[in-house]
Amino acid sequence: MSQPYAIAPDDVARAAQTIRGHVLRTPLVPAPRLSQLTGARVLVKHENMQATGAFKERGAVNRLSALAPDERRRGVVAMSAGNHAQAVAYHASRLGIPATIVMPATTPLVKVENTRAHGATVLLQGETLAEAAELAGTLVAERGLVLVHPYDDPAVMAGQGTVALEMLEDAPDLDCLVVPIGGGGLMAGIAIAAMARPDLDLVGVEAALYPSFLNAIDGTARPVGGPTLAEGIAVKTVGRLTLPIIRDRVREIVLVDEPQIERAVHDYATLQRSLAEGAGAAGLAAMMARPDLFAGRTVGLVLCGGNIDARLLASVMVRELEREDCIVSFRMTASDRPGVLGRVAGRLGDLGANILEVSHGRLHLDVPAKSVSIDVTIETRGPVHTAEILDTLNREGLNPRRIGPHGGSLTGS
């Protein structure tokens, strides 16, 4: 009987031997705080600890190691939104192989600069991975470079599957693996590696803005596209080699929206003390979105990448504090008299609020001519404390009205 898929379990086993000593055997760490949050026993596979911050090194090393001497001399080309780019650049440099990386112009700056720092030639092309792929194909045809595809390549898929081999060796009692899906290389490799455990449930996760695999599997036409925090899995075209594996062997694909991804990034940072980029946090987002799939089970989460821009991480953390009512903005109206701003600031201090930002103005048309509006952003101990502060200010005649962080009114507040 012919092998129905591009790779078999033996390919993943050979890949494990090939990459040994080239990539880190990352730890599978119990996560009691995440377990408490999700209602499952959670263990996290920390692929964010790889030298380039993501699992992509596994497939890159396995593919580069298979190059013939002439192919090594000519060099390789890869298209990537970031993590595959860094992995190919880093290990190509280690192995003395010239590398050219084509990245979408929208790729986060941290990933572009990290790729260049590994010695690769970086070309920015188009807005999407598909447009970057067109240029990569041209370089293959014109310069004879060898394409190292980010997911639709048997050697790459087999390399990524080694994640599952390590997880199942460290925790044979796992009931379920939760894996982010972009082009499908990681999920397909894991699914093949896990064939020896037919009782093991595999749950994939896609960003709700990029339901490409779900569309391909169930024949729907959900819209695909838009800005997402999980740009590492923002793939419009599914893998030709990865699709049949995922269609046959993945129990369910969960879609997660942007607030859920943001919250998961925040929770990894605060509860697990780990950096997770949007795609890396997608598995945790799925557990919070669909707790019914995981309650009471032993779940392996693949934290597949931690390359998040520091400014973006700061924004995510502040936004989550706003969602939790630990940071709140409001507008008050008071008589325009000397010292009123100081008195308001002092009162907020008495109430235990930390003032983050304050401004006042006289030009708002909804404020009487002899009054002044005061916009304040404060940090509190949580929603109960916030409510107490607003109630007190209201009783004292300041009539605080909730506003957005940039001054816009909040409907229903």
C-alpha positions in Angstrom: 0.0 0.0 0.0 1.4 3.4 -1.0 2.0 6.0 1.6 -1.0 8.4 1.4 0.9 11.4 2.9 4.1 13.4 2.0 5.8 12.1 5.1 5.6 9.1 7.4 6.5 8.6 11.1 9.9 7.2 10.1 10.7 10.6 8.4 10.0 12.4 11.7 12.2 9.9 13.6 15.0 10.5 11.1 14.6 14.2 11.4 15.0 14.0 15.2 18.4 12.4 14.6 19.4 15.0 12.0 18.6 18.0 14.1 20.0 16.7 17.3 22.8 19.1 18.5 21.6 21.8 16.1 18.5 22.9 17.9 17.4 23.0 21.5 15.4 20.2 23.0 13.0 22.6 24.6 11.4 21.8 28.0 7.7 20.8 28.5 6.8 22.8 31.6 3.8 22.4 33.9 1.7 25.5 34.0 -0.4 25.6 37.2 -1.6 29.1 36.7 -2.8 28.4 33.2 -4.3 25.2 34.4 -6.3 27.1 37.0 -7.4 29.6 34.3 -8.5 26.9 31.8 -9.8 24.1 33.9 -7.4 21.6 32.4 -4.0 20.3 33.4 -1.7 22.3 31.1 1.9 21.7 30.0 3.6 24.2 27.8 6.2 23.3 25.2 8.5 26.3 25.2 9.6 26.6 21.6 10.2 30.3 22.2 13.4 29.2 23.9 15.0 28.3 20.5 18.0 30.5 19.4 15.8 32.4 17.0 12.7 32.3 19.3 10.5 29.8 17.4 10.0 26.2 16.4 10.9 26.9 12.8 14.6 26.0 13.3 13.6 22.3 13.4 12.3 22.2 9.8 15.0 24.6 8.5 17.9 22.4 9.9 16.3 19.2 8.5 15.9 20.8 5.0 19.3 22.4 4.9 21.0 19.2 6.0 19.5 17.5 3.0 21.1 19.8 0.4 23.6 18.4 -2.1 27.0 20.0 -2.3 26.2 21.9 -5.4 22.9 23.2 -3.9 24.8 24.4 -0.8 27.2 26.3 -3.1 24.4 28.0 -5.0 22.5 28.9 -1.8 18.9 29.0 -0.7 15.9 31.3 -0.8 13.0 31.4 1.6 9.8 33.5 1.9 8.5 34.2 5.3 6.7 36.6 7.6 9.5 36.2 10.1 10.2 33.1 12.1 11.0 30.8 9.2 13.2 33.6 7.8 15.2 33.8 11.0 15.6 30.1 11.3 16.8 29.7 7.7 19.1 32.6 8.0 20.6 31.5 11.3 21.3 27.9 10.4 22.3 28.7 6.8 25.0 30.9 8.3 26.1 28.2 10.7 26.4 25.7 7.8 28.1 28.1 5.4 25.2 28.3 3.0 24.3 31.6 1.3 20.7 32.6 2.1 18.3 35.1 0.6 15.1 35.8 2.5 12.0 37.4 0.9 9.7 39.0 3.5 6.4 40.8 3.2 6.8 44.6 3.7 4.4 44.3 6.6 6.6 42.0 8.6 7.4 43.4 12.1 10.6 45.3 12.3 12.1 43.1 15.0 11.9 40.0 12.7 13.4 41.8 9.7 16.3 43.1 11.7 16.9 39.8 13.4 17.0 38.1 10.0 19.5 40.5 8.7 21.6 40.1 11.8 22.0 36.4 11.0 23.8 37.4 7.7 21.1 36.8 5.2 20.2 39.1 2.3 16.7 40.4 3.1 14.3 41.5 0.4 11.0 43.1 1.3 8.2 42.4 -1.3 4.5 43.0 -1.3 1.9 42.9 1.5 1.4 39.2 1.8 3.3 35.9 1.9 1.9 35.1 -1.5 3.5 38.2 -3.1 6.8 37.4 -1.3 6.5 33.8 -2.8 6.3 35.2 -6.3 9.7 36.9 -5.9 11.2 33.8 -4.3 10.1 31.8 -7.3 11.7 34.2 -9.6 15.0 33.9 -7.8 14.8 30.1 -8.0 14.3 30.4 -11.8 16.9 33.1 -12.5 19.7 32.3 -10.0 19.3 28.6 -9.4 18.7 29.1 -5.6 17.0 26.2 -3.7 13.6 27.1 -2.2 13.2 26.3 1.5 9.5 26.5 1.8 8.1 27.5 5.2 5.6 24.6 5.4 4.9 22.8 2.1 8.1 20.7 2.1 8.4 17.1 3.4 11.7 17.7 5.1 10.4 20.9 6.8 7.2 19.1 7.9 9.2 16.2 9.3 11.5 18.5 11.2 8.5 20.3 12.8 7.0 17.0 13.8 9.9 16.4 16.2 8.1 18.8 18.6 5.5 16.1 19.2 8.1 13.3 19.7 9.6 15.3 22.5 6.3 16.2 24.1 5.1 12.6 24.1 8.4 11.3 25.4 8.3 13.8 28.3 4.6 13.4 29.1 3.2 10.1 27.7 -0.1 10.8 29.5 -1.1 13.7 27.3 -4.7 13.6 26.2 -4.6 16.5 23.7 -2.2 18.7 21.8 -3.2 22.2 20.8 -1.3 23.6 17.9 -1.5 26.9 16.0 -2.0 26.5 12.2 -0.7 28.8 9.5 0.4 27.0 6.4 0.1 23.7 8.4 3.7 22.5 8.5 3.9 22.2 12.3 0.4 20.7 12.7 1.0 18.2 9.8 4.3 17.1 11.2 2.9 16.7 14.7 -0.1 14.7 13.3 2.3 12.3 11.6 4.5 12.0 14.7 1.5 11.2 16.8 0.1 8.4 14.6 1.4 5.9 17.2 -1.1 7.5 19.7 -4.5 7.2 17.9 -6.2 8.1 21.2 -4.5 11.5 21.3 -6.7 14.4 20.3 -5.2 17.1 18.0 -6.8 20.5 18.0 -5.7 23.2 15.6 -6.0 26.9 16.0 -6.4 29.6 13.4 -6.8 33.3 13.7 -10.5 34.2 13.0 -9.3 36.6 10.3 -7.4 33.8 8.5 -9.7 30.7 8.6 -7.9 29.2 5.5 -7.7 25.6 6.6 -11.3 25.6 8.0 -12.5 26.9 4.7 -10.5 24.3 2.8 -11.8 21.4 5.0 -15.5 22.3 5.2 -15.9 24.0 1.9 -17.0 27.3 3.2 -15.9 30.8 2.1 -15.3 32.7 5.3 -13.5 36.0 4.6 -9.7 35.8 4.8 -7.5 38.8 5.5 -7.0 41.8 7.7 -4.5 43.0 10.3 -3.9 40.4 13.1 -1.6 40.1 16.1 -1.0 36.5 15.0 0.8 37.4 11.8 2.8 34.2 12.0 -0.3 32.2 11.2 -1.9 34.8 8.8 -1.7 32.5 5.8 -4.2 32.8 2.9 -3.1 29.7 1.0 -3.0 26.3 2.7 -0.3 23.8 2.0 -0.9 21.3 -0.7 1.0 18.6 1.2 -0.2 19.6 4.7 -3.9 19.8 3.9 -4.7 16.1 3.6 -2.9 15.3 6.8 -4.7 18.0 8.8 -8.1 17.1 7.1 -7.7 13.4 8.2 -6.1 13.6 11.6 -7.0 16.9 13.3 -10.1 16.5 15.4 -11.2 20.2 15.3 -9.9 23.6 14.3 -10.8 26.5 16.7 -11.0 30.1 15.5 -9.8 32.8 17.9 -10.4 36.5 17.5 -8.1 39.4 18.2 -9.1 40.1 21.8 -8.7 36.4 22.7 -5.2 36.4 21.2 -4.3 39.6 23.0 -5.5 38.1 26.3 -3.5 35.0 25.7 -0.3 37.0 25.1 -1.0 38.9 28.3 -1.7 35.7 30.3 1.5 34.0 29.0 3.5 37.0 30.2 1.8 37.4 33.6 0.9 33.9 34.5 3.6 31.8 32.8 6.3 34.5 32.8 6.9 33.8 29.1 7.1 35.9 26.0 4.6 34.7 23.3 4.0 36.4 20.0 0.4 36.4 18.8 0.7 33.1 16.8 2.6 31.5 19.7 -0.3 32.3 22.1 -3.0 31.1 19.8 -3.2 27.7 21.5 -3.9 29.2 24.9 -6.5 31.6 23.3 -8.3 28.5 21.9 -8.4 26.9 25.4 -10.1 30.0 26.7 -12.4 30.3 23.8 -13.5 26.6 23.9 -13.1 25.4 27.5 -15.6 22.6 26.8 -12.9 20.8 24.6 -10.3 20.7 27.3 -11.9 20.7 30.8 -10.4 18.0 33.1 -7.9 16.8 30.4 -4.1 16.8 30.3 -3.3 19.3 27.5 0.0 20.0 25.7 0.2 23.6 24.5 2.8 24.4 21.8 4.1 28.0 22.5 5.5 28.0 19.1 7.2 31.5 19.0 8.1 34.4 21.2 9.2 37.1 18.7 7.0 39.9 19.6 8.0 43.6 19.3 8.5 45.2 22.7 6.2 48.2 21.8 3.5 45.9 20.6 3.8 43.8 23.8 3.5 47.0 25.9 0.4 48.0 24.0 -1.2 44.5 24.5 -0.5 44.6 28.2 -2.0 48.1 28.6 -5.1 47.1 26.5 -5.7 44.1 28.7 -5.5 46.3 31.8 -8.1 48.5 30.2 -10.4 45.5 29.5 -10.0 44.4 33.1 -10.9 47.9 34.4 -7.5 48.3 36.0 -6.9 51.3 33.7 -9.8 53.6 33.1 -10.3 57.0 31.4 -13.0 59.4 32.3 -14.0 63.1 31.9 -15.2 65.3 34.7 -16.6 68.9 34.7 -15.8 71.4 37.3 -15.9 75.2 37.9 -13.0 77.0 36.2 -11.2 78.2 39.3 -7.5 78.2 40.3 -6.4 75.1 42.0 -9.3 72.8 40.9 -6.9 70.5 39.0 -4.7 70.1 42.1 -7.8 69.3 44.3 -9.0 66.7 41.8 -5.6 65.1 41.7 -5.4 65.1 45.5 -8.8 63.5 45.8 -7.9 60.7 43.4 -4.8 60.1 45.4 -6.9 59.9 48.6 -9.0 57.3 46.8 -6.0 55.1 46.0 -5.9 55.9 42.3 -2.6 56.3 40.4 -2.9 59.0 37.8 -1.3 58.0 34.5 -2.4 60.9 32.3 -4.4 64.1 32.8 -5.5 67.0 30.6 -8.1 69.8 30.9 -9.7 72.1 28.4 -12.3 74.8 28.0 -13.3 74.3 24.4 -15.7 71.3 24.5 -19.1 72.6 23.5 -20.8 70.3 26.1 -19.0 72.1 28.9 -20.5 75.5 30.2 -18.4 78.6 29.4 -17.4 79.0 33.1 -16.4 75.4 33.6 -13.5 73.2 32.6 -13.4 69.6 31.5 -10.8 67.4 33.1 -9.8 64.1 31.3 -8.0 61.7 33.5 -6.6 58.2 33.0 -6.0 56.3 36.2 -4.7 52.9 37.3 -6.7 51.1 40.0 -6.7 47.8 41.8 -9.4 46.4 39.6 -13.1 46.8 38.6 -14.5 47.0 42.2 -12.0 49.7 43.1 -12.7 51.5 39.8 -16.5 51.5 40.5 -15.9 52.8 44.1 -13.8 55.7 42.7 -16.3 56.7 40.1 -19.2 56.4 42.5 -17.4 58.6 45.0 -16.6 61.3 42.4 -20.2 61.2 41.2 -21.6 61.8 44.8 -19.2 64.7 45.1 -20.7 66.4 42.0 -17.9 65.8 39.5 -20.1 63.6 37.3 -17.3 61.4 35.8 -18.2 60.0 32.3 -16.2 57.1 30.9 -14.3 57.9 27.8 -11.9 56.0 25.5 -8.1 56.3 26.1 -8.0 59.1 23.4 -11.0 61.1 24.6 -13.8 59.3 22.7 -17.1 58.6 24.5 -17.8 55.0 25.4 -21.3 53.9 24.4 -23.3 52.7 27.4 -20.9 54.1 30.0 
